[in-house]
Structure formats: structure tokens, C-alpha cells
Amino acid sequence: MQISTFLAPENALVDVEASDKARLLTELSARAARSLSLEHEQVSQEILRREELGSTGVGGGAAIPHARIPGLASPFGILARLRKPIDFDAIDGKRVDVVFLLLLPASSTGYHLKVLAAVARALRNEPVLSALRHAEDAAGLYAAITSAT
């Protein structure tokens, strides 16, 4: 599974400012909605609703907030490296500084599960996570995540 099939270079963001998890998720959702010509409220509500079920902080300072979006034709991602880590209620209690927002079509298929698994594998890979944290710019961030698959 190639992450580049659902993450465009312009959606790799460095030095993102975020004061808290809710604000970050709302801002990333708004960016995704604009890119996909969707209603911001719909995307934001679905992301926040999923987060209420349990934190998507997967450990090691990474999080994969995700949601199924009605009307979405294919997976869509935004990768953000935060300027300062924030509390994300992660499973290991660590603050998060690498976030991969993932939107999936509402219809559940094996392909969509593979998309989520590919992102999770990349963010659990310590050399990849280190490369993401040390990337000098957005191009380096994109290269680090797409080289993982």
C-alpha cells in the first residue's frame, strides 16, 4: 500500500501550531474539507465523534485521527508535524507531535482497512518516525512518510 496514493505533497505540513487536541482536529478537518469540497462541519464532527470513542493516539508521540465520511470516493490524508507536542490521551500517555489525519469512504472495504494499516505501520516504525521529526521542510516530511511504503 503506497501512502502517496492518498497523501498529496501539499498535505504534508511542518511546524503546525496547536494548543490542544480539539482545536488541532478542527483545523485539520477544515483543511481536509476545503481540499475535498466537503462541508467543514461534517468532517469535523465525524473526526471528533471517532475520537470520543477512544483516543487515536497510537503511542510513541504519533496519532492517526480518522473517520468514515459519507460521499467520499477515496481515502484522503493530511500529515502534520506539530511545533510543540500536545496532550492527545494517547495509549502510552505520551504527548503527540506527529499526526496523520485520515478520511475514509463510508463504505467499509478491505482496501480502506489496508490504508489505515499502512499509516499505522509507518508511524510505528522508529526510523520513519525519527525521519519525520527531523525533516527540514514539508518536502522532507512527505519523503519520509512515503518512503516507508
Backbone as numpy.savetxt, mean C-alpha at the origin, in Angstrom:
# Nx Ny Nz CAx CAy CAz Cx Cy Cz
4.17 -13.18 -10.14 3.32 -12.00 -10.14 4.21 -10.76 -10.14
4.06 -9.93 -11.12 4.85 -8.71 -11.25 4.12 -7.54 -10.60
4.74 -6.94 -9.60 4.13 -5.79 -8.93 3.95 -4.63 -9.90
4.80 -4.56 -10.92 4.69 -3.47 -11.90 3.39 -3.53 -12.70
2.65 -4.63 -12.64 1.37 -4.71 -13.36 0.28 -3.92 -12.66
0.46 -3.62 -11.37 -0.56 -2.85 -10.66 0.00 -1.67 -9.88
1.29 -1.40 -10.02 1.91 -0.22 -9.42 2.63 0.55 -10.51
2.17 1.77 -10.78 2.81 2.63 -11.78 3.92 3.44 -11.10
4.97 3.79 -11.85 6.07 4.57 -11.26 5.61 5.86 -10.56
4.59 6.52 -11.10 4.13 7.78 -10.48 3.40 7.54 -9.16
3.14 6.29 -8.82 2.48 5.98 -7.55 3.44 5.42 -6.51
4.72 5.68 -6.70 5.74 5.39 -5.69 6.11 6.74 -5.08
5.84 6.90 -3.80 5.97 8.21 -3.15 6.98 8.15 -2.01
7.86 9.13 -1.95 8.85 9.19 -0.86 8.58 10.39 0.03
9.00 10.27 1.27 8.89 11.35 2.26 7.46 11.84 2.45
6.53 10.92 2.51 5.12 11.26 2.73 4.94 11.66 4.19
4.29 12.79 4.38 4.00 13.28 5.73 2.67 12.68 6.20
2.67 12.15 7.41 1.43 11.61 7.97 1.48 11.74 9.48
0.44 12.34 10.04 0.41 12.50 11.49 -0.18 11.28 12.18
-1.05 10.56 11.46 -1.64 9.35 12.05 -2.16 8.44 10.94
-2.54 7.24 11.33 -2.97 6.22 10.38 -4.21 6.65 9.60
-5.23 7.13 10.28 -6.48 7.50 9.59 -6.24 8.58 8.55
-5.46 9.58 8.91 -5.18 10.67 7.96 -4.39 10.15 6.76
-3.39 9.30 7.02 -2.61 8.72 5.92 -3.50 7.92 4.98
-4.34 7.06 5.54 -5.19 6.22 4.70 -6.19 7.06 3.90
-6.69 8.12 4.49 -7.61 9.01 3.79 -6.89 9.71 2.63
-5.67 10.17 2.86 -4.92 10.87 1.81 -4.53 9.93 0.67
-4.07 8.72 1.02 -3.71 7.75 -0.02 -4.95 7.31 -0.80
-6.07 7.15 -0.10 -7.32 6.79 -0.76 -7.76 7.87 -1.74
-7.59 9.14 -1.35 -7.96 10.25 -2.23 -7.09 10.24 -3.49
-5.82 9.99 -3.32 -4.92 9.93 -4.48 -5.32 8.79 -5.41
-5.61 7.63 -4.83 -6.03 6.47 -5.62 -7.33 6.77 -6.36
-8.28 7.37 -5.66 -9.57 7.68 -6.28 -9.40 8.63 -7.47
-8.56 9.64 -7.30 -8.30 10.57 -8.42 -7.70 9.83 -9.61
-6.74 8.95 -9.35 -6.09 8.21 -10.43 -7.05 7.29 -11.17
-8.03 6.77 -10.45 -8.95 5.80 -11.02 -10.30 6.39 -11.40
-10.47 7.70 -11.23 -11.74 8.39 -11.48 -12.88 7.75 -10.69
-12.60 7.48 -9.41 -13.60 6.94 -8.49 -13.95 8.00 -7.46
-15.01 7.77 -6.74 -15.40 8.66 -5.66 -14.45 8.47 -4.47
-13.88 9.56 -4.01 -12.94 9.50 -2.89 -13.57 8.85 -1.66
-14.81 9.24 -1.36 -15.48 8.70 -0.16 -15.62 7.19 -0.22
-15.95 6.66 -1.39 -16.12 5.22 -1.54 -14.82 4.49 -1.22
-13.73 4.94 -1.81 -12.44 4.30 -1.61 -12.00 4.43 -0.16
-12.09 5.62 0.38 -11.70 5.86 1.76 -12.51 5.01 2.73
-13.83 4.95 2.54 -14.68 4.17 3.43 -14.33 2.69 3.39
-14.06 2.17 2.20 -13.72 0.75 2.09 -12.38 0.44 2.75
-11.40 1.31 2.57 -10.09 1.12 3.20 -10.22 1.19 4.72
-10.91 2.20 5.22 -11.07 2.36 6.67 -11.92 1.24 7.26
-12.93 0.78 6.52 -13.76 -0.34 6.99 -12.92 -1.60 7.13
-12.05 -1.85 6.16 -11.18 -3.03 6.24 -10.23 -2.91 7.43
-9.74 -1.73 7.67 -8.79 -1.51 8.77 -9.47 -1.74 10.12
-10.76 -1.46 10.21 -11.50 -1.69 11.45 -11.58 -3.19 11.80
-11.50 -4.03 10.78 -11.54 -5.48 11.02 -10.26 -5.97 11.69
-9.20 -5.25 11.53 -7.90 -5.60 12.09 -6.83 -4.86 11.33
-5.79 -4.48 12.03 -4.74 -3.70 11.40 -4.09 -4.46 10.25
-3.76 -3.72 9.21 -3.05 -4.28 8.07 -1.54 -4.04 8.20
-1.11 -3.65 9.40 0.31 -3.54 9.69 0.86 -4.94 9.82
1.67 -5.35 8.85 2.11 -6.75 8.75 3.38 -7.04 9.53
3.95 -6.03 10.17 5.17 -6.23 10.94 6.39 -5.69 10.21
7.45 -5.51 10.96 8.69 -5.03 10.38 8.64 -3.59 9.89
7.63 -2.83 10.33 7.50 -1.44 9.90 6.77 -1.27 8.59
6.07 -2.32 8.13 5.35 -2.26 6.86 3.86 -2.51 7.06
3.06 -1.95 6.17 1.61 -2.15 6.21 1.09 -2.28 4.79
0.01 -3.07 4.66 -0.64 -3.27 3.36 -2.14 -3.02 3.52
-2.53 -1.76 3.68 -3.96 -1.48 3.72 -4.57 -1.84 2.37
-5.68 -2.53 2.39 -6.28 -2.99 1.14 -7.80 -3.10 1.29
-8.46 -3.08 0.14 -9.91 -3.21 0.13 -10.37 -3.61 -1.26
-11.52 -4.24 -1.28 -12.19 -4.57 -2.55 -13.10 -3.40 -2.90
-13.01 -2.95 -4.15 -13.75 -1.77 -4.59 -14.71 -2.15 -5.73
-16.00 -1.99 -5.49 -16.97 -2.27 -6.56 -16.68 -1.39 -7.78
-16.76 -2.00 -8.95 -16.56 -1.26 -10.19 -15.11 -1.16 -10.63
-14.18 -1.56 -9.79 -12.76 -1.53 -10.16 -12.47 -2.73 -11.07
-11.81 -2.49 -12.20 -11.57 -3.54 -13.18 -10.31 -4.36 -12.90
-9.30 -3.72 -12.32 -8.04 -4.43 -12.08 -7.36 -3.87 -10.83
-6.43 -4.63 -10.25 -5.75 -4.17 -9.04 -4.98 -2.86 -9.28
-4.87 -2.08 -8.22 -4.21 -0.77 -8.27 -3.45 -0.56 -6.97
-2.22 -0.08 -7.06 -1.43 0.14 -5.85 -0.78 1.50 -5.78
-0.52 1.90 -4.54 0.29 3.08 -4.24 1.28 2.66 -3.16
2.55 2.92 -3.40 3.60 2.63 -2.43 4.07 3.95 -1.83
4.07 4.03 -0.51 4.50 5.26 0.16 5.53 4.95 1.23
6.62 5.69 1.19 7.59 5.65 2.29 7.38 6.93 3.09
7.10 6.76 4.36 6.79 7.90 5.21 8.05 8.60 5.68
7.94 9.89 5.86 9.08 10.66 6.38 9.39 10.22 7.81
8.32 10.03 8.61 8.47 9.57 9.99 7.51 8.42 10.22
7.97 7.36 10.89 7.07 6.22 11.17 5.88 6.66 12.04
4.75 5.98 11.83 3.55 6.27 12.61 3.02 4.98 13.25
2.25 5.16 14.31 1.60 4.02 14.94 0.54 3.49 13.98
0.53 2.16 13.78 -0.39 1.56 12.83 -1.10 0.35 13.45
-0.92 0.16 14.75 -1.48 -1.01 15.43 -1.00 -2.30 14.76
0.24 -2.31 14.33 0.80 -3.47 13.63 0.87 -4.69 14.55
0.92 -5.86 13.93 0.91 -7.10 14.71 2.12 -7.23 15.63
3.22 -6.59 15.27 4.41 -6.67 16.13 4.58 -5.43 17.00
3.63 -4.48 16.93 3.69 -3.28 17.74 4.64 -2.21 17.22
5.36 -2.49 16.13 6.31 -1.51 15.59 5.58 -0.44 14.79
6.16 0.75 14.81 5.63 1.85 14.00 5.92 1.54 12.53
5.10 2.10 11.65 5.16 1.80 10.22 5.73 2.98 9.44
6.63 2.66 8.50 7.17 3.70 7.62 7.09 3.34 6.15
6.64 2.12 5.83 6.46 1.69 4.44 5.02 1.18 4.31
4.26 1.80 3.40 2.84 1.47 3.25 2.56 1.20 1.77
1.92 0.06 1.52 1.49 -0.27 0.16 -0.03 -0.36 0.17
-0.69 0.70 -0.32 -2.15 0.71 -0.42 -2.53 -0.09 -1.65
-3.43 -1.04 -1.47 -3.81 -1.93 -2.57 -5.33 -1.96 -2.70
-5.80 -1.64 -3.89 -7.22 -1.71 -4.20 -7.43 -2.88 -5.15
-8.45 -3.69 -4.84 -8.73 -4.89 -5.62 -10.16 -4.84 -6.13
-10.43 -5.44 -7.28 -11.81 -5.53 -7.75 -12.67 -6.28 -6.72
-13.94 -5.95 -6.68 -14.84 -6.56 -5.70 -15.01 -8.06 -5.92
-14.93 -8.48 -7.16 -15.06 -9.92 -7.43 -13.80 -10.63 -6.96
-13.99 -11.67 -6.19 -12.86 -12.40 -5.63 -12.38 -13.46 -6.60
-11.11 -13.38 -6.97 -10.53 -14.41 -7.82 -9.17 -14.79 -7.27
-8.67 -15.92 -7.70 -7.35 -16.36 -7.29 -6.28 -15.36 -7.69
-6.45 -14.71 -8.84 -5.48 -13.73 -9.29 -5.35 -12.58 -8.29
-6.47 -12.11 -7.78 -6.44 -10.99 -6.85 -5.76 -11.38 -5.54
-5.94 -12.61 -5.12 -5.25 -13.09 -3.91 -3.74 -13.16 -4.16
-3.36 -13.50 -5.38 -1.93 -13.55 -5.73 -1.31 -12.16 -5.70
-2.10 -11.16 -6.07 -1.62 -9.78 -6.03 -1.27 -9.40 -4.59
-2.18 -9.66 -3.67 -1.96 -9.36 -2.26 -0.77 -10.15 -1.73
-0.67 -11.41 -2.11 0.45 -12.25 -1.66 1.79 -11.74 -2.18
1.81 -11.25 -3.41 3.06 -10.73 -3.98 3.56 -9.53 -3.20
2.65 -8.64 -2.84 3.03 -7.46 -2.05 3.51 -7.89 -0.67
2.79 -8.81 -0.05 3.18 -9.28 1.28 4.56 -9.93 1.26
4.82 -10.75 0.25 6.15 -11.38 0.13 7.25 -10.34 -0.01
7.01 -9.33 -0.84 8.02 -8.29 -1.05 8.30 -7.53 0.24
7.25 -7.20 0.99 7.44 -6.40 2.20 7.93 -7.23 3.40
7.91 -8.53 3.28 8.50 -9.38 4.33 9.95 -9.72 4.02
10.40 -9.36 2.83 11.76 -9.65 2.40 12.67 -8.53 2.93
13.53 -8.87 3.87 14.35 -7.86 4.55 15.23 -7.05 3.59
15.90 -7.67 2.60 16.68 -6.85 1.66 15.82 -5.87 0.86
14.61 -6.28 0.49 13.72 -5.38 -0.25 13.29 -4.24 0.66
12.90 -4.56 1.89 12.46 -3.53 2.83 13.60 -2.54 3.10
14.80 -3.04 3.23 15.96 -2.17 3.43 16.18 -1.26 2.21
16.05 -1.83 1.02 16.23 -1.04 -0.20 15.15 0.04 -0.30
13.92 -0.28 0.12 12.85 0.71 0.11 13.18 1.86 1.06
13.70 1.51 2.21 14.01 2.55 3.21 15.20 3.41 2.81
16.09 2.88 1.99 17.29 3.62 1.61 17.23 4.22 0.21
16.12 4.03 -0.48 15.98 4.61 -1.82 16.09 6.13 -1.74
16.83 6.71 -2.67 17.05 8.16 -2.64 15.88 8.96 -3.17
15.08 8.34 -4.04 13.97 9.06 -4.66 12.88 8.08 -5.05
11.82 8.62 -5.67 10.69 7.79 -6.06 11.08 6.71 -7.07
11.98 7.04 -7.98 12.42 6.05 -8.97 13.14 4.89 -8.28
13.95 5.20 -7.29 14.64 4.16 -6.54 13.68 3.31 -5.73
12.65 3.94 -5.18 11.63 3.23 -4.43 10.90 2.25 -5.35
10.52 2.73 -6.51 9.81 1.89 -7.49 10.71 0.72 -7.92
11.96 1.01 -8.20 12.89 -0.04 -8.63 13.06 -1.10 -7.53
13.12 -0.66 -6.29 13.31 -1.60 -5.18 12.14 -2.56 -5.05
10.93 -2.06 -5.18 9.75 -2.93 -5.00 9.52 -3.79 -6.24
9.76 -3.26 -7.42 9.48 -4.05 -8.63 10.57 -5.08 -8.89
11.75 -4.90 -8.35 12.80 -5.90 -8.51 12.56 -7.11 -7.62
11.62 -6.98 -6.70 11.34 -8.06 -5.75 10.58 -9.20 -6.40
9.97 -8.94 -7.56 9.15 -9.98 -8.20 9.63 -10.26 -9.59
